[in-house]
Amino acid sequence: MQRRDFLRLTALMPLATMGQPLIAATAPVGPIIEARPDGRPHRFALSHRQFLLDGQPFQIRSGEMHPIRIPVDYWDHRIQMAKAMGLNTIALYLMWNALESEPGVFDLDSGNRNFTRFIQRCAAHGMWVYLRPGPYICGEWDYGGLPPYLLREPDIRVRDRNDDRYMRAVARYMDAIAPRIAPLMASRGGPILMMQIENEYASFGHDLAYLEQLRTMWRERGIDGPFSISDGLSQLREQRGYLPGAALGLDGDTDFGQAQPIAGDAPVWIGEGYPGWLTHWGDATLQHRDYLDTLRQLLGQGRSFNLYVVHGGTNFGYGAGANADDDYGNFEPVITSYDYGAPINERGEATADYHRFRTAIGAHLGRQLPEPPPAPPTIALPELKARPWASLWENLPEARHVEEPQANELLLGQDHGMVLYRRRVRGGATLDVEGVRDYATVSHAGRYLGYLSRVRKPGLQAPAPIALPPGDEAVLDILVDSFGHVGYGAAMADRKGILGSIRLDGQAVRDWEVCSLPLAMDYLAGLRPLRQPVSRPGLFFRAGFELAEVGDCYLDMSGWDKGYVWVNRQLLGRYWRIGPQHRLYCPAAWLRKGANEILVLDLHRTEAGVIGGALDLT
């Protein structure tokens, strides 16, 4: 989705204030059919400036949601909610990096990775599908959906047909998923009407041959389309990024009059219309927008559209991505919640926008819509006292020696989590660390001295050298934590760890011991409880509790500082005192009747803290 500041404003204003009204002269004409997937082959085609289904004009009324961001137990509920709002199509991204964790290591079947099942559930509820499989998707997801293992090649060029390493990985990905997609195309009796080629490529490059090669690769694997691209109008103009023969999806723009000449006779539609917006750590508030007037005009003109998103869900685990300027400056990591201000909120409740949109769509269709299903039940957790349980410093893995700092992906083959740089140095010097990505705590002789942050937001100190107290030689610890990899624009080599030098009094220091801490499940399972009194931050806190019944809830982390939360060894995601998110969504499926456990790794606290219970994000 587009990040340019002017699109943040114009995409979300009522059309009357934009000076860009919908162009009635080029809008689809004739009756709009309301066919549903029924297991029989259907012909979806790009015709004269409109979509046709079995030869008749068809309006795509789509809402986007991503199965990887939704507990699998709630897939049916979210699809039913979209249908009850009057939509006829579900758009979804496939996040390549959620499906292939290491080269050739695929998981296409477990839990919410089983996108085939999700698409089949869409069909079971009478919903068509607009599939957006990448390889790049953006979506505020880690590395825009690309697998971070690509960054282990120091000079790799992603989204580039001339880099054989990248294209071989893309081919391997397509080989894995295409056999599951092809039988689900509408032409073969499935619900998939159309597939997107890449995503917002004009915001990255201008090599149309790359897009053409991706289309050819899909066709070679039995998927004939039709195909769509999606981008901002200004980027398409600047980069001349339209792929001939594809439907043209506009992201955040509604100037069909300017877009149609670019596409010729191909349909132009709203590839991403934004009823909400993303939120970064350190933003003043959770983001919301008003899209009702735009939706009404799209409906009135018979325009096809995709609401990005109708339901956002949650960036569980390490899923949250980040944005940055093309020079990697102004780094902005995305919060754990992907509520997005969407019509269906993070835990599946209908918002006020949902009811307004539903009324508008129902009036447009002239018929009564199905009633939305009730939201899943909630439970109120009591306040839980989480006490220090294990020390990171007592659970360090074996270190390796390195001459100088290097990116985690290159040095350790590590995609996420933390890394520790350790060395004995004398006190009294001034420490300066270049290229911290993305946050680091500094200790000397076991004494916490301060933090360094790549994020520039109110409430965070500006990065500055740290003075080591005078004293004898002692262990210097630099513990580096990472956020998600940048996933939009040209900054697509956002490696983590320490990318520059570590200097004392201006002199680069070499010879470090480095510990890899990806915080994987086997590491957590092997944690040894505290053996010594607590003396420094970097602690795991534990709270056990009993439940008679399970339900959705939120964990209130407003009394904590910065770190990670696991519930029954499932990683909910990150929290950070700078907000604006202080509550983490916990789905009922991650809880159990009887004994439960919450584990917190906080980078700054040393004393027991309270985890509050809540029923909503705010």
C-alpha positions in Angstrom: 0.0 0.0 0.0 1.1 3.5 -0.7 3.1 5.5 1.8 3.6 8.9 0.1 2.4 11.7 2.3 0.2 13.2 -0.3 -1.6 9.9 -0.8 -2.1 9.6 3.0 -4.2 12.8 2.7 -5.9 12.5 -0.7 -6.7 8.9 -0.5 -8.9 9.4 2.5 -10.6 12.7 1.8 -14.2 12.8 0.5 -14.1 13.0 -3.3 -15.8 16.4 -3.4 -12.8 17.9 -1.6 -10.2 16.2 -3.8 -11.0 17.8 -7.1 -11.0 14.3 -8.6 -14.6 13.2 -9.1 -15.3 9.7 -10.5 -15.7 9.9 -14.2 -19.1 8.7 -15.1 -18.4 8.5 -18.8 -16.0 5.7 -18.4 -17.8 3.8 -15.6 -19.2 0.3 -16.3 -22.7 0.2 -17.7 -25.5 -2.3 -17.8 -26.9 -4.6 -15.1 -24.4 -6.0 -12.6 -24.8 -9.8 -12.0 -24.6 -11.3 -8.5 -23.3 -14.8 -9.3 -21.6 -16.8 -6.6 -19.0 -19.5 -6.8 -20.7 -22.9 -7.2 -18.1 -25.4 -8.1 -18.6 -25.0 -11.8 -16.2 -23.3 -14.2 -16.8 -19.6 -14.7 -15.2 -17.2 -17.1 -13.9 -14.0 -15.5 -12.5 -11.6 -18.2 -11.2 -8.1 -18.7 -13.4 -6.4 -21.2 -13.9 -2.9 -22.5 -13.1 -0.9 -19.3 -15.0 -3.4 -17.1 -15.0 -6.9 -15.6 -17.1 -9.6 -17.1 -18.2 -12.8 -15.4 -19.6 -15.3 -17.8 -20.0 -12.5 -20.4 -22.0 -10.2 -18.1 -20.8 -7.0 -16.3 -19.5 -7.8 -12.8 -18.7 -5.4 -10.0 -16.0 -6.6 -7.6 -17.0 -5.5 -4.1 -14.0 -6.7 -2.2 -12.7 -6.5 1.3 -9.1 -7.6 2.2 -8.1 -9.8 5.1 -5.0 -12.0 5.6 -5.4 -15.5 6.9 -1.9 -15.4 8.5 -3.1 -12.5 10.7 -6.3 -14.3 11.8 -6.6 -17.3 14.2 -7.7 -20.2 12.0 -10.7 -20.8 14.3 -12.1 -17.4 13.3 -11.6 -17.6 9.5 -15.3 -18.5 8.9 -16.5 -15.7 11.2 -14.4 -13.0 9.4 -15.5 -14.2 6.0 -19.2 -14.1 7.1 -18.7 -10.6 8.5 -17.5 -9.4 5.1 -20.4 -11.1 3.3 -22.9 -9.6 5.7 -21.5 -6.1 5.0 -22.5 -6.6 1.3 -19.2 -7.6 -0.2 -18.9 -10.4 -2.8 -15.1 -10.9 -2.8 -12.3 -11.5 -0.3 -8.9 -10.2 -1.3 -5.9 -11.8 0.4 -2.1 -11.6 0.4 0.1 -14.6 0.7 3.2 -13.9 2.8 6.0 -15.8 1.2 8.1 -15.6 4.3 5.4 -17.2 6.4 5.3 -20.2 4.1 9.0 -20.7 3.5 11.1 -20.2 6.6 14.4 -21.4 5.1 15.3 -22.2 1.5 13.2 -25.1 0.4 11.5 -25.5 3.9 7.8 -24.9 3.2 4.8 -25.1 5.6 1.6 -24.8 3.6 -0.6 -26.9 5.8 -0.3 -26.0 9.5 -2.7 -23.6 11.2 -3.3 -20.2 9.5 -0.6 -21.0 6.8 -3.1 -23.3 5.0 -4.2 -20.6 2.5 -5.8 -23.3 0.4 -8.3 -24.0 3.1 -9.0 -20.3 3.6 -9.8 -19.9 -0.1 -12.1 -22.9 0.1 -13.9 -21.4 3.1 -14.4 -18.2 1.1 -16.1 -20.3 -1.7 -18.2 -22.2 0.9 -19.6 -18.9 2.1 -20.3 -17.8 -1.5 -17.4 -15.3 -1.8 -15.1 -14.9 -4.7 -11.4 -14.3 -4.2 -8.9 -11.8 -5.4 -5.5 -13.4 -4.8 -2.3 -11.4 -4.2 0.5 -13.9 -3.8 3.5 -11.7 -4.3 6.3 -12.6 -4.4 6.4 -9.1 -2.8 3.3 -7.8 -1.1 4.3 -5.0 1.3 1.2 -5.1 3.6 3.2 -3.7 6.6 4.5 -7.2 6.9 8.1 -8.1 7.7 10.2 -7.5 4.6 7.1 -7.0 2.5 6.6 -10.8 2.5 10.0 -11.6 1.1 11.9 -14.2 3.1 14.7 -12.5 5.1 17.0 -15.4 4.3 17.5 -13.6 1.0 19.5 -10.9 3.0 22.1 -13.5 3.9 23.5 -12.8 0.4 25.5 -9.6 0.9 24.8 -8.1 -2.6 21.5 -9.6 -3.5 19.1 -7.5 -5.5 15.5 -8.4 -4.8 12.6 -7.6 -7.2 15.2 -7.7 -10.0 14.9 -10.2 -12.9 18.7 -9.9 -13.4 19.6 -11.4 -10.1 19.5 -15.2 -10.6 19.6 -15.9 -6.9 16.4 -13.9 -6.3 14.6 -15.3 -9.4 15.5 -18.9 -8.5 14.0 -18.3 -5.0 10.9 -16.9 -6.7 10.6 -19.9 -9.0 10.9 -22.2 -6.0 8.1 -20.3 -4.2 5.9 -20.5 -7.3 6.6 -24.2 -7.8 5.4 -24.8 -4.2 2.2 -22.8 -4.3 1.0 -22.8 -7.9 -0.2 -26.4 -7.8 -2.5 -25.4 -5.0 -3.7 -22.2 -6.6 -4.4 -23.5 -10.1 -7.4 -25.8 -9.2 -8.9 -22.9 -7.3 -9.1 -20.5 -10.3 -12.7 -19.7 -11.4 -12.0 -21.2 -14.8 -11.6 -24.5 -13.1 -14.5 -24.3 -10.7 -12.8 -22.4 -7.9 -13.5 -19.0 -6.4 -10.3 -17.1 -7.6 -11.4 -14.5 -10.1 -8.0 -12.7 -10.6 -4.4 -12.7 -9.5 -2.1 -9.8 -8.8 1.3 -9.5 -10.3 3.8 -8.4 -7.6 2.6 -5.3 -5.7 3.2 -1.5 -6.1 6.2 -2.1 -8.2 6.2 1.4 -9.6 7.1 2.6 -6.0 10.3 0.5 -6.4 11.4 0.3 -10.0 10.4 0.6 -13.6 11.5 -2.7 -15.3 8.3 -3.8 -17.0 10.1 -6.9 -18.2 10.3 -8.0 -14.6 6.5 -7.9 -14.2 6.1 -9.6 -17.6 8.5 -12.4 -16.5 6.5 -13.0 -13.3 3.3 -13.2 -15.4 5.0 -15.7 -17.8 6.2 -17.8 -14.8 2.6 -18.1 -13.5 1.3 -19.1 -16.9 4.0 -21.7 -17.2 2.7 -23.2 -14.0 -0.9 -23.5 -15.2 -2.3 -20.1 -14.0 -3.6 -18.1 -17.0 -5.1 -15.2 -15.1 -6.6 -12.7 -15.7 -4.0 -10.6 -13.9 -4.0 -7.2 -12.1 -1.4 -4.8 -11.0 -1.9 -2.3 -8.2 -0.1 1.1 -7.6 -0.4 4.8 -7.0 -1.3 6.9 -10.0 1.6 9.3 -9.6 4.1 6.4 -9.4 2.6 4.7 -12.4 3.1 8.0 -14.4 6.6 8.6 -13.2 7.8 5.0 -13.7 5.6 4.1 -16.6 4.8 1.1 -14.6 1.6 -0.2 -16.2 1.8 -3.9 -17.4 -0.2 -4.1 -20.7 -3.1 -6.5 -20.6 -3.5 -6.3 -16.8 -6.4 -4.7 -14.9 -5.2 -1.5 -13.3 -5.8 -1.2 -9.6 -5.4 2.3 -8.1 -4.1 2.5 -4.6 -5.5 5.5 -2.8 -6.4 7.4 -6.0 -9.8 7.8 -7.6 -8.9 9.8 -10.7 -10.2 7.3 -13.2 -10.1 10.0 -15.9 -6.3 10.2 -15.6 -5.8 6.5 -15.1 -7.9 5.1 -17.9 -5.7 6.3 -20.8 -2.8 4.5 -19.1 -4.7 1.2 -19.1 -6.3 1.6 -22.6 -9.3 -0.6 -22.7 -8.4 -2.6 -19.6 -10.5 -2.1 -16.5 -9.4 0.5 -13.9 -10.6 -0.2 -10.4 -9.8 0.6 -6.8 -7.1 -1.9 -6.0 -6.8 -0.5 -2.4 -9.3 1.9 -0.9 -8.4 2.9 2.6 -11.2 3.0 5.2 -8.4 3.0 7.9 -4.7 3.4 8.1 -1.6 1.8 9.7 0.0 2.8 13.0 3.6 2.9 13.9 5.2 2.7 17.3 5.4 6.3 18.7 2.5 7.7 16.7 0.3 10.0 18.7 -2.8 7.8 18.4 -4.2 4.7 16.7 -5.1 5.7 13.1 -8.7 6.0 11.8 -10.2 7.5 8.6 -13.5 8.3 7.0 -14.3 6.5 3.7 -18.1 6.6 3.6 -18.5 9.3 1.0 -15.9 7.7 -1.3 -17.6 4.3 -0.9 -21.0 5.7 -1.8 -19.7 7.3 -5.0 -17.9 4.1 -6.0 -21.1 2.2 -5.6 -23.1 4.8 -7.4 -20.8 4.6 -10.4 -20.7 0.9 -10.5 -16.9 0.9 -9.8 -15.2 -2.2 -8.6 -13.2 -1.8 -5.4 -11.1 -3.5 -2.7 -11.3 -2.1 0.8 -7.8 -2.3 2.3 -8.6 -3.7 4.8 -12.1 -4.8 5.8 -10.4 -6.7 8.7 -6.8 -6.3 9.7 -6.2 -8.8 12.5 -2.8 -9.0 14.3 0.9 -9.1 13.5 1.5 -12.1 15.7 5.0 -13.2 16.4 7.6 -11.3 14.3 5.1 -10.5 11.5 5.1 -6.7 11.9 7.1 -4.9 9.3 8.5 -1.4 9.1 8.7 1.7 6.9 11.7 4.0 6.2 12.8 6.6 3.7 14.7 5.3 0.7 18.0 6.1 2.5 16.9 4.0 5.4 16.3 7.1 7.6 13.1 7.9 9.5 12.7 4.3 10.5 9.1 3.5 11.6 8.3 0.0 12.9 4.7 -1.1 12.8 2.8 -2.0 16.0 1.7 -5.5 16.8 -2.0 -4.8 16.2 -3.1 -4.6 12.6 -6.6 -3.3 13.6 -6.0 -0.6 11.1 -9.2 1.3 12.0 -10.9 -1.3 9.8 -14.7 -1.8 9.7 -14.2 -5.2 11.4 -11.9 -4.6 14.3 -9.0 -6.7 15.5 -11.1 -9.3 17.3 -13.9 -9.4 14.8 -16.4 -6.9 16.2 -18.5 -4.7 13.9 -17.5 -1.0 14.2 -19.6 2.0 13.5 -18.0 2.2 10.0 -19.1 -1.4 9.5 -22.8 -0.5 10.0 -22.5 2.6 7.9 -20.8 0.8 5.0 -23.3 -2.1 5.3 -26.3 0.4 5.1 -24.7 2.1 2.0 -24.1 -1.2 0.2 -27.5 -2.6 1.1 -29.1 0.5 -0.3 -27.1 0.3 -3.5 -28.0 -3.4 -4.0 -31.7 -2.8 -3.1 -32.0 -5.9 -1.0 -31.7 -7.0 2.6 -28.2 -8.3 3.5 -27.6 -11.3 5.8 -27.3 -10.5 9.5 -23.7 -10.4 10.7 -22.7 -13.2 13.1 -22.0 -12.1 16.7 -18.5 -11.4 17.8 -16.7 -14.2 19.5 -17.1 -14.3 23.3 -14.6 -12.4 25.6 -13.3 -13.1 29.1 -12.0 -10.7 31.7 -8.7 -11.7 33.0 -7.8 -10.7 36.5 -4.7 -8.5 37.1 -1.8 -10.8 37.0 1.5 -10.3 38.9 4.4 -11.3 36.7 7.5 -12.0 38.8 11.1 -12.3 37.7 11.6 -15.9 36.6 14.8 -16.2 34.5 17.7 -14.0 33.5 18.8 -13.6 29.9 22.4 -13.2 31.3 22.2 -16.7 32.9 20.8 -18.2 29.7 23.3 -17.1 27.1 24.0 -19.5 24.3 27.6 -20.3 23.3 29.3 -17.3 21.9 31.4 -17.0 18.7 34.3 -14.7 18.1 34.1 -12.0 15.4 36.7 -9.4 14.5 34.1 -6.7 14.0 30.3 -6.2 13.9 28.3 -7.4 11.0 24.6 -7.7 10.2 22.8 -10.5 11.9 21.7 -12.0 8.6 25.3 -12.1 7.2 27.1 -13.1 10.5 24.6 -15.4 12.1 22.0 -16.3 9.5 19.5 -14.8 12.0 16.4 -13.2 10.7 14.7 -11.9 14.0 15.2 -11.5 17.7 18.3 -10.2 19.5 22.1 -10.5 19.4 24.6 -9.7 22.1 28.0 -8.2 21.6 30.4 -8.7 24.5 33.9 -7.7 25.3 36.1 -6.7 28.3 37.0 -3.0 28.2 38.3 -0.4 30.7 35.9 2.1 32.2 36.1 5.9 31.7 35.8 5.8 27.9 33.0 7.2 25.7 31.1 4.5 23.7 29.6 5.3 20.3 27.9 2.5 18.3 27.3 3.2 14.6 24.4 1.6 12.7 22.3 0.1 15.5 19.3 -1.7 14.0 17.1 -1.2 15.7 17.4 -0.8 19.5 20.2 -1.6 22.0 20.8 -1.6 25.7 24.3 -1.0 27.0 25.8 -2.4 30.3 29.3 -2.3 31.8 30.3 -4.4 34.7 26.7 -5.6 34.9 25.4 -2.0 35.3 22.8 -0.8 32.9 24.0 2.5 31.4 21.3 3.4 28.7 19.8 2.6 25.4 20.3 3.4 21.7 17.3 3.6 19.4 17.0 3.9 15.6 13.4 5.1 16.1 13.0 8.9 16.3 9.8 9.6 18.2 8.6 11.8 21.0 9.5 10.3 24.4 12.7 8.7 23.1 16.1 10.3 23.7 18.2 11.2 20.7 21.1 8.8 20.0 24.2 10.0 21.7 27.5 8.5 22.9 27.3 6.7 26.3 29.9 7.4 29.0 31.3 4.3 30.7 31.9 5.0 34.4 35.6 5.1 35.5 36.9 1.8 36.6 38.9 -1.3 35.9 38.5 -3.5 32.9 35.1 -5.2 32.9 32.6 -6.8 30.5 30.8 -4.4 28.1 27.5 -5.8 26.9 25.6 -4.3 23.9 22.3 -6.2 23.6 20.7 -5.4 20.2 17.0 -6.0 19.6 15.3 -5.8 16.2 12.0 -4.8 14.7 10.6 -6.0 11.4 12.5 -5.5 8.2 11.5 -2.5 6.1 9.0 -3.7 3.5 8.2 -0.7 1.2 10.0 1.5 -1.3 13.6 1.3 -2.2 15.0 0.5 1.3 14.9 -3.3 0.7 18.2 -4.2 2.3 17.3 -3.5 5.9 19.6 -5.9 7.7 19.6 -6.1 11.5 22.1 -6.0 14.3 25.1 -3.6 14.2 26.0 -2.4 10.7 28.8 0.0 11.6 31.7 0.1 14.0 31.8 0.2 17.8 34.1 2.9 19.0 35.6 3.8 22.4 36.9 7.4 22.5 36.6 7.5 18.7 38.7 4.4 18.1 37.1 1.3 16.5 37.1 -1.7 18.8 37.7 -5.2 17.4 37.5 -8.8 18.8 34.0 -9.4 20.1 32.2 -12.4 21.5 28.7 -12.6 19.9 25.7 -14.5 21.1 22.8 -15.3 18.8 19.4 -14.9 20.5 16.5 -15.4 18.0 14.2 -16.3 21.0 13.1 -19.5 19.3 10.8 -22.0 21.0 13.7 -24.4 21.9 15.5 -21.6 23.6 12.4 -20.7 25.7 11.8 -24.3 26.6 15.3 -24.6 28.0 15.4 -21.5 30.1 16.9 -22.0 33.5 15.2 -20.2 36.4 17.0 -17.5 38.4 19.9 -18.7 40.4 21.1 -15.4 41.7 19.4 -12.2 43.1 18.2 -9.9 40.3 20.8 -7.2 39.7 20.3 -6.0 36.1 17.6 -5.7 33.5 17.1 -8.3 30.8 14.7 -10.6 32.6 12.0 -13.1 31.8 8.9 -12.6 34.0 6.3 -15.3 34.5 2.7 -15.3 35.6 0.6 -18.4 35.9 -3.2 -18.4 36.1 -6.2 -20.7 35.9 -9.2 -20.4 33.6 -12.6 -22.0 33.9 -13.6 -20.8 30.4 -11.7 -19.3 27.5 -12.4 -16.4 25.3 -10.8 -13.4 23.6 -9.1 -10.8 25.7 -6.4 -8.2 25.7 -3.3 -8.1 27.9 -2.7 -4.6 29.2 1.1 -4.0 29.2 0.9 -0.2 30.0 2.9 -0.7 33.2 5.8 -2.3 31.3 8.6 -0.9 29.2 9.7 -2.8 26.1 9.8 -6.4 25.1 7.9 -9.5 24.0 4.9 -11.5 25.4 4.2 -15.2 25.0 1.0 -16.9 26.1 1.4 -20.6 26.5 4.6 -20.3 24.5 2.8 -18.6 21.6 4.4 -15.2 20.8 1.7 -12.5 20.8 4.2 -9.9 19.6 6.0 -6.8 20.8 5.0 -4.1 23.3 6.6 -0.7 24.0 5.9 2.0 26.5 5.9 4.7 23.8 2.6 3.3 22.4 0.1 4.1 21.2 -0.6 0.4 21.6 -0.5 -0.8 25.1 -2.8 -3.8 24.9 -2.1 -7.0 23.0 -4.9 -9.1 21.6 -4.9 -12.7 22.8 -7.3 -15.0 20.9 -9.3 -17.7 22.8 -7.5 -20.4 20.8 -4.2 -19.6 22.6 -5.8 -20.0 26.0 -6.9 -23.2 27.6 -9.2 -24.3 30.5 -7.1 -24.9 33.6 -3.5 -23.8 33.8 -2.1 -21.1 31.6 1.2 -19.2 31.5 2.3 -15.8 30.4 6.0 -15.1 29.8 7.4 -11.6 29.3 10.8 -10.6 28.3 11.3 -6.9 29.3 14.6 -5.2 28.4 14.4 -2.6 31.2 12.3 -3.8 34.2 13.9 -5.5 37.2 10.9 -5.8 39.5 7.6 -7.7 39.4 4.9 -6.0 37.3 1.2 -6.2 36.8 -0.4 -7.4 33.5 -3.9 -6.1 33.3 -6.9 -7.6 31.6 -9.0 -5.7 29.0 -11.7 -6.4 26.5 -10.6 -4.1 23.7 -7.5 -2.5 22.1 -8.1 1.0 23.5 
